[in-house]
Amino acid sequence: MIKIAVVDDEIEFVESLINKITEVCEKLNLEFKIDKYSNGFDILDNYKKYHLIFLDIEMPSIDGIATAKRLNKFKGSAEIPFLIFVTSHDELVFEALKSFPYSFIRKNKIESDLYECINHANSFFKELHQIIVLHTERKDIPVIIDDIIYLEKIKNYVVYHTRNQDYKVRSDMNTEFINISKYGFIRPHIGYAVNNKSVQYIVADCVLLQNDINIPLNKKYRENVRKEYFKWLGGI
């Protein structure tokens, strides 16, 4: 279920926006729940409950931009909830960009903007919860794809390095890469596979990942790695 919050002080517009969000969610066959808040202060105490938060930029007491700044501070590195600004003033967009919103909804193009926004967000949520089962020596362990940073071949094992811990699978890299490549992984070296989402940048002889992790980039794989990575970038 996608949980949505609408934050706006204009009662009539809130009801209109909720109706339009409902229409989009039903069109996409989504299970959803929508709550409404009349000011930014209330959402600050409840933001963890939601996947999407629609914020009107212009509100009394605390506007949408100030609310978003506080929410981003509370969220830290977490991607969810997505913050979506709603505005009828295009000139405010540049200032709002400083708060790193997920998207903008223009009141004069609300139908088209809303459908595109919710559809893209839903695709992200589906991907976020994709799971692969790792067959370790002790037991089968479900691991969220997005938590995997890279794979490393060590002797007779392939080690899955994730954000929380490492998992050893008795296997070879060819087999594991076949299983994982469809989820957005590239292979820069015979002994490594990398999650595209963890890549910071690619240089001639290595791939730099988050947390300053350096993965060797073999000349044999260089052209295909660049091709597949930029192909993936273009599709997100």
N, C-alpha and C positions, 0 to 999 in steps of 0.2 A: 504493500500500500504506500502511495506517495502522500505524504503529509505536507499541507500547504498553509501558509499564513499570509493574510492580506493586511497590510498596515497602512491606514489612511484615515484622515479625520473627516472626510466628506462622506456622509452616510449613504447618499444616493449613488455616488460613484462606486463605493465599496460593494453595494448589492449588485450593481451592473457588472463590475469586474468578476465577482464571484460567479454570476450566471454565465459569463463568457468562459471562465476557466472550467466550469462544469461542462459546458458544451464541448470544449476541446478534449477534456479527459474522457468523456463518454465516446467521442469520435475515435479516440485512440484506444478504446477499450481498457482504460486504466481503472484500477481500484484506488480511490482517493478520499481524502478528508480535508475540508477547508475550515480554518478558524479565522476570525477577524479581530483586529486590534485597532483602537482609535488613536493610539500614539506610540512613539518609538520606545518610550520607557518600559511599557508593558512587555514588548517583545524581547527586551534585554534579559528578562528573567525566565523566558520560556523558549528561547531560540533552539535549544538542543532537541526539542520535540519535532522539528521540521526538516524536510528536505529542500523546500523552496520557500523563500520569503520575498513577497512582493512589497517593496517600499516606495511610497510616494515621496518624491524628493522634497516637495513643499508641505511642511506640516508645522504647526505652532509648537512651542516649548522646545522640542528637539526635532530637527528636520531629518529627512531620509539619509542625507550624506553623513551627518553627525552620528546618527544611529548606526550606519554601516561601519564607520570607523571604530566604534565601540565593539560591534559584533566581530569584526575582523581581529581585534585585540583578544577577545574572549576565545575565538576559534583557534587561534594560533596557526598551526600548519594544516589543520583539518580542512578538507575541501567542502564538506557539507556542514551547514546548509548553504545552498546557492543563494546569493543575494541578487535580486532583480529590481532595478529602479523603474518606476513608472513616472512619466512626466509628459507635460504638454509644452515644455519649453526646451527646445533643442540647444539653446545657448548654455544650459546647465550641465550638459553632457560632459564637457571637457573637465569641469570641476569634479563631477561625479566619478570620472575615470580614475581619479587618485585613490578611490576606495576599492578598486579592483572588483567591480560587480561581475556577475556571471553574464548578465544581459541587460538590455534596455527594452522597455515597452513604451512605444509612443502612443499617446492617447488618440491621436488622429489616424493611427494605423494599427489599432489594437488587435483586430482579428488576425491579420497576417503575422504580426510580431508575436502574438501569444501562442499561436499554433507552432511556429518554428521553435520558440523558446522551450515550450513544454516537451515537444517531440525530441529535441536534442538532449534535454536533461534526462528524459526517460531512457534514451539510448545509453547515456553515461551510467545511469543507475544499474541498468542490466549488466553492463560490462563490469561495473564495480563489484558485483556480487558473483561473478563467475568463479567457479571452484574447480580445482584439479585434485585428484586423490593420489597421494604419493604412497607407494608401497615400500615402506621402510622395513627393516629386519624385525622390528618388534610388533608393528601394527600398521594398518592403513590410516593415513592422516589426511583429512581434507584441508587444503590450503587455498586461500583466496589469491587468485592470479595477480592482482595488483600489489600484493604484499611481497611477491618474488622480485628480488633485485637482479640477481644473476645466477647462473649455474656454472659449476666448476668441476672438471674431471680430476679426481684424485685416486690414483691406483685403480682398484676395481669398483669404484663408487662414483656417482655423480652427486655432488653436494648442492642442494638448493639453498642459497643464501636469501633469507627473507628479512623483513623489517624487524621481526621479533626473535627468530632463532634460525639455526641451520638444520637441514634434514638430509640424511645420507640415504641414497637409494642405490642398491647394488645393480648397476646397469652401465651402459656405455653412452657416450654423448650423442652418437647418431640416433639411437633409439629415443632418448629423452627429447632431443631437439625436434624430431618428427612429431612428438606428442604436444610440444609447447609452442612451436613456431606459429601456429594459426592464431595464437593469442597476442601477437605483436612482439615477437622476440627475433633478434638477429644473432648471427654466429660470426664473431670477429676473429675467432681462433679455433683450432681443432679441439682445444680443451675448454672452451667457454661458450656460453650463450647468455645474451643480455636482454633484459626487458627494456623495450624502447622508451617506456615512461620514466626510466631511471637515468637515461642518457642526458648528460649536460652538454657535451660537444664531442665531435669526432675529429681527430688530427691524423697525421700520416701514419703514426705507428701505435696509436692507442685510442681507446674509447674511455672518456672520463665520465664516471657515474656520480650520483649523489654521494655525499660524505667523502669526497676526494678518493673514491675507489678507482684505481687505474686497471683497465683490462687491455692486454696486448692485442693489437690489430695486425694480423698476419697479411703480408702482401697478397697472398693467394685469395684472401677473402675481402680485400679492401673495396674493390669496385662493387661487389654485390651488397656489401654492408651499407655503403652509401646509397645505393639505388633503393634498397628495401627500406632503409630508415626514412629517406625523404619521401618515398611513396607513402609510408605510414603517416608522416607529418601532414601530407596533403589531404589525407582522408579523415583526420580528426576534426 
